[in-house]
């Protein structure tokens, strides 16, 4: 099967096992395929997903860059960009942006 056929098959996959197998087949044909990387990453256990976040970032960056037709963004030096921290903190807290549960501003 060529990669296009495998991608069509991937769209129809129902289980994590099917997704992983197809993703591995895609990577066997093209080790740099962002779709293969993403398919395999999606089926990993939580701890393995966390350990392989770079794989996710690379795949998503490649997909976004291809869709947008622009050059790649600089590689991330760690898990967070400087400007991501407030958004991530707010998401983890589960509160409206800039508000502590008491209603007072976060300092």
Backbone as CSV, one residue per row, in Angstrom:
resi,resn,N_x,N_y,N_z,CA_x,CA_y,CA_z,C_x,C_y,C_z
1,UNK,0.842,-1.188,0.000,0.000,0.000,0.000,0.881,1.243,0.000
2,UNK,0.449,2.264,-0.730,1.199,3.513,-0.678,0.695,4.364,0.484
3,UNK,1.372,5.473,0.734,1.046,6.296,1.899,-0.364,6.868,1.796
4,UNK,-0.783,7.282,0.627,-2.143,7.822,0.468,-3.194,6.784,0.849
5,UNK,-2.995,5.549,0.440,-3.931,4.476,0.786,-3.904,4.211,2.292
6,UNK,-2.713,4.270,2.875,-2.610,4.066,4.322,-3.294,5.194,5.081
7,UNK,-3.180,6.422,4.592,-3.861,7.547,5.241,-5.372,7.393,5.155
8,UNK,-5.864,6.918,4.025,-7.305,6.654,3.899,-7.734,5.568,4.886
9,UNK,-6.916,4.546,4.992,-7.187,3.458,5.937,-7.149,3.972,7.380
10,UNK,-6.219,4.891,7.652,-6.099,5.482,8.982,-7.359,6.260,9.351
11,UNK,-7.923,6.966,8.388,-9.159,7.722,8.633,-10.314,6.820,9.047
12,UNK,-10.286,5.583,8.596,-11.364,4.643,8.894,-11.085,3.769,10.113
13,UNK,-9.876,3.852,10.662,-9.503,3.007,11.805,-10.386,3.314,13.011
14,UNK,-10.739,2.269,13.753,-11.651,2.404,14.882,-10.975,2.205,16.241
15,UNK,-9.931,1.401,16.284,-9.314,1.083,17.567,-7.890,1.617,17.629
16,UNK,-7.392,1.759,18.841,-6.011,2.195,19.028,-5.036,1.224,18.373
17,UNK,-5.341,-0.042,18.430,-4.462,-1.045,17.815,-4.373,-0.833,16.302
18,UNK,-5.512,-0.604,15.667,-5.513,-0.338,14.221,-4.738,0.936,13.899
19,UNK,-4.982,1.976,14.684,-4.313,3.260,14.460,-2.804,3.101,14.590
20,UNK,-2.361,2.407,15.638,-0.925,2.210,15.855,-0.311,1.412,14.706
21,UNK,-0.954,0.328,14.303,-0.424,-0.507,13.227,-0.305,0.277,11.919
22,UNK,-1.324,1.039,11.595,-1.290,1.826,10.360,-0.221,2.909,10.462
23,UNK,-0.131,3.550,11.627,0.911,4.555,11.839,2.298,3.973,11.662
24,UNK,2.511,2.760,12.172,3.806,2.107,12.010,4.070,1.748,10.550
25,UNK,3.026,1.352,9.824,3.184,1.064,8.394,3.571,2.338,7.631
26,UNK,2.926,3.445,7.984,3.250,4.720,7.352,4.710,5.075,7.621
27,UNK,5.138,4.921,8.875,6.525,5.249,9.232,7.529,4.305,8.570
28,UNK,7.114,3.069,8.298,8.001,2.144,7.585,8.234,2.638,6.152
29,UNK,7.204,3.239,5.543,7.321,3.795,4.191,8.056,5.132,4.198
30,UNK,7.734,5.969,5.208,8.329,7.310,5.307,8.571,7.627,6.786
31,UNK,9.796,7.407,7.283,10.097,7.618,8.699,9.868,9.051,9.188
32,UNK,9.765,10.006,8.271,9.541,11.404,8.666,8.077,11.832,8.567
33,UNK,7.188,10.925,8.232,5.778,11.265,8.054,5.169,11.801,9.350
34,UNK,4.672,13.037,9.329,4.049,13.574,10.542,2.770,12.827,10.900
35,UNK,2.073,12.300,9.897,0.825,11.587,10.160,1.101,10.236,10.814
36,UNK,2.154,9.588,10.390,2.561,8.337,11.034,2.977,8.575,12.474
37,UNK,3.775,9.623,12.682,4.223,9.965,14.039,3.039,10.285,14.941
38,UNK,2.114,11.079,14.419,0.940,11.466,15.204,0.074,10.254,15.534
39,UNK,-0.113,9.366,14.573,-0.935,8.173,14.809,-0.319,7.297,15.899
40,UNK,0.979,7.082,15.828,1.643,6.256,16.845,1.604,6.960,18.195
41,UNK,1.862,8.276,18.221,1.876,9.016,19.490,0.505,8.957,20.164
42,UNK,-0.562,9.080,19.385,-1.921,9.070,19.949,-2.257,7.780,20.680
43,UNK,-1.593,6.699,20.333,-1.938,5.403,20.919,-1.026,5.011,22.073
44,UNK,-0.088,5.875,22.427,0.829,5.571,23.534,0.116,5.717,24.875
45,UNK,0.641,5.039,25.873,0.163,5.218,27.240,0.574,6.615,27.714
46,UNK,-0.074,7.110,28.747,0.139,8.478,29.220,1.621,8.796,29.459
47,UNK,2.302,7.954,30.207,3.702,8.223,30.546,4.566,8.284,29.289
48,UNK,4.297,7.390,28.352,5.053,7.369,27.108,4.740,8.621,26.271
49,UNK,3.486,9.063,26.293,3.117,10.295,25.590,3.906,11.479,26.124
50,UNK,3.982,11.580,27.442,4.705,12.682,28.060,6.182,12.627,27.693
51,UNK,6.755,11.429,27.710,8.167,11.275,27.366,8.438,11.612,25.903
52,UNK,7.437,11.521,25.056,7.605,11.721,23.614,6.884,12.961,23.097
53,UNK,6.776,13.985,23.929,6.114,15.214,23.488,6.834,15.861,22.310
54,UNK,8.150,15.716,22.221,8.884,16.274,21.076,8.381,15.683,19.762
55,UNK,8.048,14.395,19.778,7.508,13.753,18.581,6.191,14.415,18.181
56,UNK,5.349,14.689,19.165,4.077,15.356,18.897,4.314,16.750,18.338
57,UNK,5.192,17.529,18.987,5.482,18.886,18.522,6.000,18.882,17.086
58,UNK,6.928,17.977,16.785,7.491,17.894,15.434,6.402,17.575,14.408
59,UNK,5.562,16.608,14.723,4.508,16.216,13.794,3.531,17.363,13.569
60,UNK,3.081,17.996,14.633,2.116,19.085,14.498,2.721,20.287,13.785
61,UNK,3.978,20.605,14.091,4.647,21.713,13.402,4.739,21.440,11.907
62,UNK,5.094,20.225,11.539,5.210,19.872,10.124,3.854,19.953,9.432
63,UNK,2.820,19.453,10.088,1.474,19.500,9.504,1.003,20.943,9.357
64,UNK,1.181,21.751,10.410,0.757,23.151,10.347,1.543,23.924,9.302
65,UNK,2.854,23.702,9.244,3.683,24.413,8.273,3.306,24.039,6.851
66,UNK,2.998,22.787,6.629,2.578,22.362,5.296,1.250,22.971,4.897
67,UNK,0.340,23.059,5.852,-0.981,23.620,5.571,-0.919,25.132,5.371
68,UNK,-0.057,25.789,6.138,0.022,27.243,6.061,0.967,27.703,4.951
69,UNK,1.854,26.816,4.498,2.780,27.173,3.441,3.847,28.167,3.861
70,UNK,4.203,28.161,5.123,5.263,29.055,5.585,6.375,28.257,6.236
71,UNK,7.459,28.928,6.533,8.608,28.227,7.097,8.349,27.805,8.541
72,UNK,9.149,26.872,8.990,8.993,26.297,10.328,9.290,27.307,11.412
73,UNK,8.591,27.159,12.523,8.884,27.968,13.703,10.149,27.438,14.355
74,UNK,10.795,28.243,15.181,11.987,27.746,15.881,11.635,26.575,16.796
75,UNK,12.578,25.675,16.961,12.358,24.534,17.851,12.144,25.011,19.276
76,UNK,11.331,24.292,19.979,11.098,24.598,21.388,12.293,24.139,22.196
77,UNK,12.660,24.935,23.166,13.790,24.551,24.002,13.342,23.661,25.150
78,UNK,12.077,23.696,25.486,11.545,22.878,26.565,10.069,22.648,26.326
79,UNK,9.362,22.238,27.350,7.941,21.963,27.189,7.118,23.224,26.999
80,UNK,7.582,24.349,27.554,6.773,25.559,27.520,7.489,26.693,26.809
81,UNK,6.738,27.486,26.078,7.244,28.762,25.587,7.008,29.752,26.713
82,UNK,7.765,30.825,26.733,7.583,31.822,27.782,6.159,32.340,27.831
83,UNK,5.534,32.546,26.669,4.188,33.112,26.651,3.093,32.088,26.915
84,UNK,3.412,30.811,27.043,2.407,29.783,27.310,2.073,29.648,28.794
85,UNK,2.944,30.114,29.659,2.757,29.856,31.081,1.438,30.371,31.653
86,UNK,1.015,31.607,31.374,-0.266,32.049,31.944,-1.447,31.205,31.476
87,UNK,-1.448,30.842,30.199,-2.547,30.041,29.658,-2.569,28.660,30.296
88,UNK,-1.409,28.058,30.446,-1.333,26.727,31.038,-1.697,26.784,32.520
89,UNK,-1.200,27.791,33.217,-1.538,27.941,34.636,-3.053,28.063,34.799
90,UNK,-3.680,28.893,33.969,-5.125,29.085,34.058,-5.863,27.788,33.767
91,UNK,-5.408,27.036,32.760,-6.061,25.776,32.424,-5.941,24.778,33.565
92,UNK,-4.780,24.736,34.188,-4.583,23.803,35.292,-5.408,24.190,36.506
93,UNK,-5.539,25.474,36.735,-6.322,25.945,37.876,-7.820,25.786,37.628
94,UNK,-8.228,25.805,36.371,-9.642,25.670,36.051,-10.449,26.895,36.415
95,UNK,-9.800,28.046,36.443,-10.480,29.283,36.801,-10.419,30.253,35.635
96,UNK,-11.299,31.245,35.623,-11.224,32.253,34.566,-9.868,32.940,34.582
97,UNK,-9.440,33.391,33.446,-8.124,34.006,33.294,-7.929,35.142,34.294
98,UNK,-6.845,35.037,35.074,-6.462,36.106,35.983,-7.256,36.167,37.271
99,UNK,-8.099,35.209,37.542,-8.902,35.235,38.767,-8.623,33.998,39.598
100,UNK,-8.385,34.204,40.855,-8.245,33.081,41.786,-9.645,32.648,42.188
101,UNK,-9.786,31.457,42.753,-11.126,30.992,43.156,-11.848,31.978,44.071
102,UNK,-11.123,32.784,44.837,-11.771,33.737,45.736,-12.326,34.940,44.997
103,UNK,-11.987,35.082,43.703,-12.429,36.229,42.945,-11.398,37.338,42.914
104,UNK,-10.347,37.222,43.732,-9.296,38.236,43.741,-8.306,37.916,42.623
105,UNK,-7.642,38.905,42.149,-6.661,38.718,41.076,-5.502,37.838,41.508
106,UNK,-4.952,37.096,40.595,-3.786,36.263,40.866,-2.558,37.149,40.825
107,UNK,-1.689,37.017,41.796,-0.454,37.818,41.842,0.728,36.909,41.869
